[in-house]
Amino acid sequence: MRSFLTSVLLLGLVAPCLAGVGVPLSTFMHEPAPENIVYAVRGDEKLLLHTFRPASAAAPRPAIIWIHGGAWVGGNTDGFMPLARYTASRGLVSFNITYRLAKPGSVTMADCVADCRSALRYIRAHAAELGVDPARIAVAGDSAGGHLAAALGTLPGFDHPDDDFAVSGRADALLLYNPIVDLTEDDWIRYAVGGAALADKKKTARPSDEAALAVARALSPLFHVAPGQPPTLLQHGRGDRIVPYTQAERFTAAARSAGNRCDLILLGENIGHAFVIAAYKWPEPVVVEAVRAADRFLASLGWIEGEPTLTISNPPAWP
């Protein structure tokens, strides 16, 4: 571990958060408990906004929606709970959302997108009671959650029929961590197509027909970049063996060509997948700097003020 942290320090990832006084990540690991709001009901499943409100009564506030990853078929909100607490401490109304997980023959990736869009619409429609500025709602996600966040800034359609279409389902800023933005690449097409392709655990035949490619392209943010889309911060590790960082480079190039702001942070060869999830695969300094970068991006938009306050815990927040 010492050699890893030394290499991180040499990359300059944690030096900023070692300078000055702030609040350690350990402070946000367990309390307070969220306020749980049901934003939609799908069959017998209640979809939740785990909600953290800023201490200040000043309103309206910008908001952030954290969307967990897990290849659309798994994962949970645990790893983003501390991050939602932190962003609430910075003055953002913070939401950590659940959505239906994909299942062969029932729930599709398109349904995952629709659920996340429903959550965004709920927040915007109830902005006054939630203390939210409806014109400043960011979405943040990791891996498949990064795909879903990117989808809320790029993809047309994929709405649930119960939604109020008079309320915009587009985010105002995107914070993307190692997102899948091209579902035609590698094996991601199985998840996009769903059904038998998703159920095929042996992966005997990768879908490649025109219909499958059309579905994958329709769900891929990369192929729907257009002028006027939200400002974006994209962070990706060069050592990612699950989602190649070239996806991030291609998305950034497309966004900039369209005249959109897209800030790209490529981390070193020793930084792999899912580096923003608390108490998961990566040491605390890596997670802290990934969140601090998002903090600085939101400050550049004028949504929050001052330098990031999140710091590394001593002792560490997790082993």
C-alpha positions in Angstrom: 0.0 0.0 0.0 2.8 2.4 0.8 4.3 2.1 -2.7 0.8 2.7 -4.2 0.2 5.8 -2.1 3.7 7.1 -3.0 2.9 6.8 -6.7 -0.4 8.6 -6.2 1.4 11.4 -4.4 3.9 11.6 -7.3 1.0 11.9 -9.7 -0.2 14.9 -7.7 -3.5 13.4 -6.9 -3.7 14.0 -3.2 -1.4 16.9 -2.6 -4.2 19.5 -3.0 -6.3 17.9 -0.2 -3.4 17.6 2.2 -3.0 21.3 2.2 -5.3 23.4 4.3 -8.0 22.4 6.8 -11.1 20.5 5.8 -13.5 17.8 6.8 -12.3 14.2 6.5 -14.2 11.7 4.5 -14.7 9.5 7.6 -17.1 12.2 8.9 -19.5 11.4 6.1 -19.3 7.6 6.2 -22.4 6.7 8.3 -24.5 9.7 9.5 -26.9 11.3 9.1 -29.5 8.8 7.7 -31.1 9.9 4.5 -34.7 11.1 4.1 -36.2 8.6 1.7 -38.6 9.9 -0.9 -40.5 7.6 -3.3 -40.2 9.1 -6.8 -41.9 6.3 -8.7 -43.5 2.9 -8.3 -42.8 0.2 -10.9 -45.0 -2.8 -10.2 -44.3 -3.7 -6.6 -41.0 -1.8 -6.4 -40.7 1.6 -4.9 -37.9 3.7 -6.4 -36.2 6.0 -3.9 -34.5 9.3 -3.6 -32.1 9.0 -0.6 -32.2 12.7 0.1 -29.6 14.8 2.0 -30.4 18.5 2.4 -27.9 21.3 3.1 -27.8 22.6 6.7 -28.5 26.2 5.5 -32.1 27.1 5.0 -31.2 29.3 2.0 -33.1 28.2 -1.1 -33.3 27.4 -3.9 -30.1 25.4 -4.1 -28.4 23.5 -6.9 -28.8 19.8 -6.7 -26.9 16.6 -7.5 -28.1 13.1 -8.3 -25.7 10.3 -7.6 -26.3 7.2 -9.8 -24.6 3.9 -8.8 -23.1 1.5 -11.2 -23.1 -2.3 -11.4 -23.4 -3.1 -15.1 -27.1 -2.2 -15.0 -27.9 -5.6 -13.4 -26.5 -5.0 -9.8 -24.9 -2.6 -7.5 -26.4 -0.5 -4.7 -26.4 3.0 -3.3 -24.0 2.3 -0.4 -20.8 3.6 -2.0 -22.3 6.9 -2.8 -23.9 7.6 0.5 -20.8 9.4 1.9 -20.4 11.4 -1.3 -24.0 12.6 -1.1 -23.5 13.6 2.5 -20.4 15.5 1.5 -22.1 17.4 -1.5 -24.9 18.3 0.9 -22.4 19.8 3.2 -21.2 21.9 0.3 -24.7 23.4 -0.2 -26.2 21.0 -2.8 -29.4 19.2 -2.3 -28.1 15.7 -2.8 -29.9 12.6 -4.0 -28.6 9.0 -4.1 -31.1 7.1 -6.2 -32.3 3.6 -6.8 -33.6 2.4 -10.1 -34.8 -0.9 -11.5 -32.0 -3.3 -12.3 -31.9 -5.0 -15.7 -33.2 -8.6 -15.9 -33.5 -10.8 -19.0 -37.0 -10.8 -20.3 -38.3 -8.0 -18.1 -36.3 -4.9 -17.2 -34.1 -3.5 -19.9 -31.3 -1.0 -20.0 -33.8 1.4 -21.6 -35.9 1.0 -18.4 -32.9 2.0 -16.3 -32.6 5.2 -18.3 -36.3 5.9 -18.0 -36.2 5.4 -14.2 -33.3 7.8 -13.9 -35.1 10.4 -16.1 -38.2 10.0 -13.9 -36.1 10.7 -10.8 -34.7 13.9 -12.5 -38.2 15.0 -13.5 -39.6 14.3 -10.0 -36.9 16.5 -8.5 -37.5 19.3 -11.0 -41.3 19.1 -10.7 -41.0 19.2 -6.9 -38.2 21.8 -6.8 -40.0 24.3 -4.6 -40.7 21.8 -1.8 -37.2 20.2 -2.1 -35.5 23.6 -2.0 -33.9 22.9 -5.5 -33.1 25.3 -8.3 -34.7 23.5 -11.2 -32.2 25.0 -13.6 -29.2 23.6 -11.7 -29.5 19.9 -11.4 -26.3 17.8 -11.9 -26.1 14.1 -12.4 -23.1 12.0 -11.3 -22.4 8.4 -11.9 -19.8 5.7 -12.1 -19.4 3.0 -14.8 -23.0 1.9 -15.7 -24.1 4.8 -13.5 -21.9 7.0 -15.5 -23.6 5.8 -18.7 -27.0 6.6 -17.1 -25.8 10.0 -16.1 -24.5 10.7 -19.6 -27.8 9.5 -21.0 -29.6 12.2 -19.1 -27.5 14.8 -20.9 -27.5 13.3 -24.4 -30.1 10.7 -25.3 -33.5 11.7 -26.7 -36.5 9.7 -25.6 -36.4 6.8 -23.2 -39.2 8.2 -21.1 -41.5 6.3 -18.8 -45.2 6.7 -20.0 -46.2 7.9 -16.5 -43.8 10.9 -16.7 -45.0 14.5 -17.1 -43.3 15.3 -20.4 -43.9 19.0 -19.9 -41.1 18.8 -17.3 -37.6 18.6 -18.8 -35.7 15.3 -18.2 -32.3 16.7 -19.2 -29.6 17.4 -16.6 -27.8 20.7 -16.4 -24.4 19.3 -15.7 -22.7 15.9 -16.0 -20.1 14.4 -13.7 -19.0 11.1 -15.3 -16.6 8.6 -13.7 -15.3 5.8 -16.1 -18.7 5.8 -18.0 -19.6 3.4 -20.8 -20.5 5.8 -23.6 -20.2 3.4 -26.6 -22.3 0.2 -26.1 -21.3 -1.2 -29.5 -17.8 -1.8 -28.2 -16.6 -5.1 -26.6 -19.3 -7.0 -24.8 -21.5 -4.1 -23.7 -23.9 -4.8 -26.6 -25.3 -7.7 -24.6 -26.5 -5.4 -21.9 -28.0 -3.0 -24.4 -29.9 -5.7 -26.3 -30.9 -7.6 -23.1 -33.2 -10.6 -23.2 -31.5 -13.8 -24.4 -28.2 -12.0 -25.0 -28.1 -10.8 -21.4 -29.1 -14.2 -20.1 -26.3 -16.0 -22.1 -23.8 -16.4 -19.3 -21.5 -18.5 -21.5 -21.4 -15.6 -24.0 -21.6 -18.1 -26.9 -22.5 -15.5 -29.5 -22.0 -11.7 -29.3 -25.0 -10.0 -31.0 -23.8 -8.3 -34.1 -26.8 -8.0 -36.4 -28.0 -4.6 -37.6 -31.0 -4.6 -35.2 -28.7 -5.3 -32.2 -26.3 -2.6 -33.3 -29.2 -0.1 -33.7 -30.3 -0.7 -30.2 -26.8 -0.3 -28.8 -26.2 2.9 -30.8 -29.6 4.3 -29.6 -28.5 3.8 -26.0 -24.9 5.0 -26.5 -24.3 8.7 -25.4 -21.4 8.9 -27.8 -23.6 8.7 -30.8 -26.0 11.4 -29.6 -23.6 14.2 -28.8 -25.0 17.5 -30.1 -24.6 21.2 -29.6 -26.2 22.7 -26.5 -25.7 19.8 -24.2 -24.7 20.2 -20.5 -21.2 21.0 -19.3 -19.4 17.8 -18.5 -16.5 16.6 -16.3 -15.2 13.2 -17.3 -12.7 11.3 -15.2 -11.2 8.0 -16.3 -8.2 5.9 -15.3 -5.7 4.9 -17.9 -5.4 1.6 -16.1 -9.1 0.8 -16.5 -9.4 -2.8 -17.8 -13.2 -2.8 -17.8 -14.0 0.3 -19.7 -11.1 1.6 -22.0 -10.2 5.2 -21.4 -10.4 5.7 -25.2 -14.2 5.9 -24.7 -13.6 9.0 -22.6 -11.3 10.5 -25.2 -13.8 9.9 -28.0 -16.7 11.4 -26.0 -14.6 14.4 -25.1 -13.6 15.0 -28.7 -17.2 14.7 -29.9 -18.5 17.1 -27.2 -15.8 19.7 -27.9 -16.4 19.4 -31.6 -20.1 20.2 -30.9 -19.1 23.3 -29.0 -19.9 21.9 -25.6 -17.7 22.2 -22.5 -16.2 18.8 -21.6 -13.3 18.7 -19.1 -11.3 15.4 -19.2 -9.1 14.2 -16.4 -7.2 11.0 -17.3 -5.6 9.4 -14.3 -2.5 7.3 -14.4 -1.8 3.8 -15.5 -2.1 2.6 -11.9 -5.7 3.9 -11.6 -8.4 1.4 -12.7 -12.1 1.1 -12.6 -14.6 2.4 -10.0 -12.1 4.7 -8.3 -14.8 7.1 -6.9 -16.8 4.5 -4.8 -16.2 4.9 -1.0 -14.9 1.8 0.8 -14.8 -0.3 -2.4 -11.6 -1.1 -4.4 -9.4 2.0 -4.0 -7.6 3.7 -1.2 -9.3 6.8 0.3 -6.9 9.3 -1.2 -8.0 8.3 -4.7 -11.7 8.6 -3.9 -11.2 11.9 -2.1 -9.4 13.6 -5.1 -12.0 12.2 -7.5 -14.7 14.0 -5.5 -12.6 17.1 -5.0 -12.3 17.4 -8.8 -16.1 17.3 -9.1 -16.3 20.0 -6.4 -13.9 22.3 -8.3 -15.9 21.7 -11.5 -19.2 22.7 -9.9 -17.4 25.8 -8.4 -16.3 26.7 -11.9 -20.0 26.7 -12.9 -20.8 29.1 -10.0 -22.9 26.5 -8.2 -20.8 26.4 -5.1 -18.1 28.6 -3.6 -14.6 28.2 -2.3 -12.1 25.3 -2.4 -13.2 21.7 -1.7 -13.5 20.9 1.9 -13.2 17.1 1.7 -9.9 15.7 3.1 -8.3 12.4 3.8 -9.1 10.8 7.1 -6.5 10.0 9.8 -6.9 7.2 10.5 -8.2 6.1 7.1 -11.9 5.9 6.7 -11.5 2.2 5.5 -8.7 -0.3 5.6 
